[in-house]
Amino acid sequence: MKVTTKVMTANRLGDGAVVYLADDNDWVLALDDAEVADGDEATAALEARAAASAARQEVVSTYLFAVSVSDTGIAPVSQREIIRAAGPTVGTDLPATTPLV
């Protein structure tokens, strides 16, 4: 079965945070705030918007990933995205804002 429900993700260029593309073209930290695309046309539109954002050097490494949507929210299908959505797995004792060198 082909999964057609997807979300666009990337890493924010300034600090590397995992972000998701929202319907207002903003990149958000919470997966539940992301725009969910269902079908080829909707995913193509997300890809075009993400490419434009990457060209403006707002984010890097944009890609779509499969999600399931329920009454409790949006959930990643793959283990990799479950881990990314949960937040950093190392360095959690560092300050929230680390100066960029």
Disulfide bonds with the S-S distance in Angstrom:
none
